[in-house]
Amino acid sequence: MTDHGLRYEVNCSILFQELPLLERPAAAKAAGFDAVEFWWPWPDQPVPADGDVDGFVSAVQDAGVQLVGLNFFAGDLAGPDCGVLSIPDRVQEFRDNVDVTVGIGERLGVSAFNALFGNRVDGASAAQQDELGRESIAFAAKAADRIGATVLVESVSGPKPYPLRTAADAVAVVDDVRATGASNVGFLLDLYHLAANGDDLEAAIAAHTARTAHVQIADAPGRGEPGSGDLDLQRHLGDLATRGYAGWVGLEYKPTTATTLESFGWLPRERRGA
């Protein structure tokens, strides 16, 4: 594999699903990884109970891994309410969640929070949703700035009416929010989602590496582990590194193997630690 030198970490919401959520950080550590990321652990609760938050924090701390990324509450990721921050009837749930998420981040040293833009919904124009989404991201960025963290904006694939499909779509939101003074907003470059949407990966990397604050990978088609599809992920990661990206690479794929552990066969153990 290409020795681009970028550090890998494991998304414990999509990987290790054969284990209970709170056991996954320790499983990632046992597999050789020093860092993890999560989607919002309570998809139906923007403000979970304090005991649940404490249990999650302890699971990460006890495993001895670094939590480098955490999603803000976004509703049902597979449902019509995905990305509540730009849905008028749901946006207050996002606002209520921000302090909780950033609070977890402060306890665990999280450096980046993913703010999923909202699906298009009936009863609100695209312009209204876009304005609300930008306001919400700026709101989150102000809170994240208190702990020196970045808010991420990404393009997503799939059949849902998610408006940010290309790298340019997401970067336009990043630039608009930065223009309001929120400098701690960056692009989450997910190679799988961009490829699934037909975006030009080489062009996206060439144009947007400077705004890229986090990278996630899966192969395409299928969203499996690297080597299960057609993407030359190592070449693309090498291109990112050559252009100056030095951040994390999140493994956000669905294993095609019987277990998550077996799916790491493409990555030598000595390349899993930070």
ChimeraX attribute file (.defattr): number of C-alpha atoms within 10 A of each C-alpha:
attribute: neighborCount
match mode: 1-to-1
recipient: residues
	/A:1	9
	/A:2	9
	/A:3	10
	/A:4	16
	/A:5	11
	/A:6	16
	/A:7	17
	/A:8	23
	/A:9	26
	/A:10	29
	/A:11	26
	/A:12	25
	/A:13	17
	/A:14	17
	/A:15	22
	/A:16	21
	/A:17	15
	/A:18	12
	/A:19	12
	/A:20	8
	/A:21	16
	/A:22	17
	/A:23	17
	/A:24	23
	/A:25	30
	/A:26	19
	/A:27	17
	/A:28	25
	/A:29	20
	/A:30	12
	/A:31	16
	/A:32	17
	/A:33	24
	/A:34	22
	/A:35	27
	/A:36	25
	/A:37	25
	/A:38	23
	/A:39	19
	/A:40	20
	/A:41	20
	/A:42	15
	/A:43	14
	/A:44	12
	/A:45	14
	/A:46	22
	/A:47	17
	/A:48	14
	/A:49	9
	/A:50	10
	/A:51	9
	/A:52	12
	/A:53	18
	/A:54	12
	/A:55	12
	/A:56	18
	/A:57	17
	/A:58	14
	/A:59	18
	/A:60	21
	/A:61	16
	/A:62	11
	/A:63	19
	/A:64	16
	/A:65	22
	/A:66	21
	/A:67	26
	/A:68	23
	/A:69	28
	/A:70	25
	/A:71	18
	/A:72	29
	/A:73	31
	/A:74	28
	/A:75	24
	/A:76	14
	/A:77	17
	/A:78	10
	/A:79	10
	/A:80	16
	/A:81	20
	/A:82	22
	/A:83	25
	/A:84	28
	/A:85	32
	/A:86	30
	/A:87	25
	/A:88	16
	/A:89	13
	/A:90	16
	/A:91	19
	/A:92	15
	/A:93	17
	/A:94	25
	/A:95	19
	/A:96	13
	/A:97	20
	/A:98	24
	/A:99	16
	/A:100	18
	/A:101	23
	/A:102	26
	/A:103	17
	/A:104	18
	/A:105	22
	/A:106	16
	/A:107	13
	/A:108	17
	/A:109	17
	/A:110	23
	/A:111	21
	/A:112	26
	/A:113	31
	/A:114	26
	/A:115	27
	/A:116	26
	/A:117	29
	/A:118	27
	/A:119	23
	/A:120	21
	/A:121	17
	/A:122	8
	/A:123	10
	/A:124	14
	/A:125	11
	/A:126	15
	/A:127	9
	/A:128	13
	/A:129	21
	/A:130	20
	/A:131	13
	/A:132	19
	/A:133	25
	/A:134	20
	/A:135	16
	/A:136	23
	/A:137	28
	/A:138	23
	/A:139	16
	/A:140	28
	/A:141	27
	/A:142	21
	/A:143	19
	/A:144	26
	/A:145	17
	/A:146	10
	/A:147	16
	/A:148	15
	/A:149	23
	/A:150	26
	/A:151	31
	/A:152	26
	/A:153	28
	/A:154	27
	/A:155	25
	/A:156	24
	/A:157	19
	/A:158	11
	/A:159	7
	/A:160	15
	/A:161	15
	/A:162	19
	/A:163	18
	/A:164	21
	/A:165	20
	/A:166	23
	/A:167	28
	/A:168	16
	/A:169	14
	/A:170	22
	/A:171	24
	/A:172	14
	/A:173	23
	/A:174	27
	/A:175	16
	/A:176	14
	/A:177	23
	/A:178	18
	/A:179	10
	/A:180	11
	/A:181	12
	/A:182	21
	/A:183	17
	/A:184	21
	/A:185	33
	/A:186	27
	/A:187	28
	/A:188	25
	/A:189	30
	/A:190	23
	/A:191	25
	/A:192	27
	/A:193	25
	/A:194	21
	/A:195	18
	/A:196	18
	/A:197	15
	/A:198	12
	/A:199	17
	/A:200	13
	/A:201	19
	/A:202	12
	/A:203	10
	/A:204	16
	/A:205	21
	/A:206	12
	/A:207	14
	/A:208	16
	/A:209	20
	/A:210	14
	/A:211	17
	/A:212	24
	/A:213	22
	/A:214	27
	/A:215	23
	/A:216	20
	/A:217	23
	/A:218	26
	/A:219	24
	/A:220	23
	/A:221	14
	/A:222	16
	/A:223	19
	/A:224	21
	/A:225	24
	/A:226	23
	/A:227	15
	/A:228	17
	/A:229	15
	/A:230	11
	/A:231	19
	/A:232	12
	/A:233	20
	/A:234	15
	/A:235	15
	/A:236	16
	/A:237	22
	/A:238	17
	/A:239	17
	/A:240	23
	/A:241	16
	/A:242	12
	/A:243	14
	/A:244	12
	/A:245	20
	/A:246	17
	/A:247	15
	/A:248	20
	/A:249	19
	/A:250	24
	/A:251	24
	/A:252	25
	/A:253	24
	/A:254	18
	/A:255	23
	/A:256	14
	/A:257	13
	/A:258	9
	/A:259	13
	/A:260	22
	/A:261	15
	/A:262	12
	/A:263	19
	/A:264	17
	/A:265	13
	/A:266	12
	/A:267	13
	/A:268	10
	/A:269	12
	/A:270	9
	/A:271	14
	/A:272	19
	/A:273	15
	/A:274	15
